[in-house]
Amino acid sequence: MSYFNEKMETMSRDDIDTLVEERIKYTVEYAYKNSPFYRKWFKENRINTSDIKSHEDLRELPIITSKTLRERQPPETENFEFKCMDWDDIYTIHETSGTSGIPKSFFLTWDDWNRYAEKYARSFVSQHFGRGDRVVVCAAYGMNVGANTMTLAAQKIGMAIIPEGKCTFPVRIIKNYQPTGIVGSIFKLLRLAKRMEAEGILPQESSIKHLVAGGESFAEESRAYLEEIWDVPVYNTYGSTEGTMCGECYVKAGMHVPEDLVHLDVYNPQLKDFVNDGECGRIVLTTLLPVGQKTGTLLLNYDTEDTTVVLSREKCKCGRTHMRILNPQREAETVWVGGNPFNKVDIEQGVFQRDNMEYLTGEYEAFLYGDEMETTLRVSIECNDPANCDEDMISENFIKSFFKFKPGIRQAYSDGTFNVVFNFTGPEGLEFYKIRGRPKRLVDRR
């Protein structure tokens, strides 16, 4: 077994809890002293920072949302109220993608970068990456932090990075540099495999030893298909500009949360309460600062709007002791029908049923139409050859998979208030090919 920071990654549960409480106390005091927003926020909510000493105390604080961040920065306010350091001490400035509104601003010090990089370094090492690996990064280098963080993490563990930024790079990159790993989304890696095959390179026979799928949630069925195409393990990572950065180890039994650097809780907005381990809810995170360190932006009880389940706080088979969570899903990719939710991942699971993949490319998009009385889900699926596509089998496999764990929606389907129709297209026949940017896989048009 190998670790990036063995002492921290294998710490006992009691020691983790003690360290977390120490850092909660320091972080809360730091927020009061250095963040214009939190200084005012503590006073308005009549919170005495010296009373916040534990995980349970932290849970009693109000929840902060994306809306809160956007309302405390220009153009809504004159200053960036979440910025905790003078401009002279800020190393880089970043923004979120802005896909769900005005981009949120984040300010990082060099210490922030090193903490971010450590999180990714732990994940890489837990996935059997190490010195001598050459990794192509198919994530954007820019205002988002992901690609740059992975590059800094690689430097810390002795890996070489090929900073392509996109997965549309020439196949000669594979031929010439013999990379051992690639970081990209499921669909980017599937498309790359097809381009390689078209140029006479079988992905299974290439230099690639492991893949990392990040940037979006995915179905286990699509991961399994990608592993089959490349004949290598595919690992999952979950990160954000806010500093989450969780990673799946080689055991693939959930994503390890670096509990010493980020505090993660799970919250049910409907019940307005935190949920127990094993129950689904929204990820609420808190920046955890080691005593004596500083940060450019600090968040306490921040609602990420992503959902997950805490799977275990027991020691993993890899030897790591930090808690593990289920692959998070974005709530923005979840829709509700008659009080029952389903996610983009549920659609993807139905598409990627293994028998279907004899006919499909894997590309899909889905749209909801209708009103409160009747809703129709139209699933558009891309075929390799529409003239020889077993549409009936694919539709039947999808229906079985989609309704398997959705009894409420299955009942609506039986009642005729929820319909599913299929649209099969040839290559590049889906709507998203005509639109720039990352494809939206599930769109509510009601």
Secondary structure as UniProt FT lines:
FT   HELIX           6..9
FT   HELIX           13..34
FT   HELIX           36..44
FT   TURN            45..46
FT   HELIX           49..51
FT   HELIX           55..59
FT   HELIX           66..71
FT   TURN            74..76
FT   TURN            81..82
FT   HELIX           87..89
FT   STRAND          92..95
FT   TURN            99..100
FT   STRAND          105..108
FT   HELIX           110..126
FT   TURN            127..128
FT   TURN            131..132
FT   STRAND          134..137
FT   HELIX           146..157
FT   STRAND          160..162
FT   TURN            167..168
FT   HELIX           172..177
FT   STRAND          181..184
FT   HELIX           186..198
FT   TURN            199..200
FT   HELIX           203..205
FT   STRAND          210..213
FT   HELIX           220..230
FT   STRAND          234..238
FT   TURN            241..242
FT   STRAND          246..248
FT   TURN            250..251
FT   STRAND          255..256
FT   TURN            259..261
FT   STRAND          262..268
FT   TURN            269..272
FT   STRAND          273..274
FT   TURN            277..278
FT   STRAND          280..287
FT   TURN            291..292
FT   STRAND          302..312
FT   TURN            317..318
FT   STRAND          324..325
FT   STRAND          329..330
FT   HELIX           331..333
FT   STRAND          334..337
FT   TURN            338..339
FT   STRAND          340..343
FT   HELIX           344..351
FT   HELIX           354..358
FT   STRAND          360..370
FT   STRAND          375..383
FT   HELIX           386..388
FT   HELIX           391..403
FT   TURN            404..405
FT   HELIX           407..415
FT   STRAND          418..425
FT   TURN            427..428
FT   HELIX           431..434
FT   STRAND          442..444
//
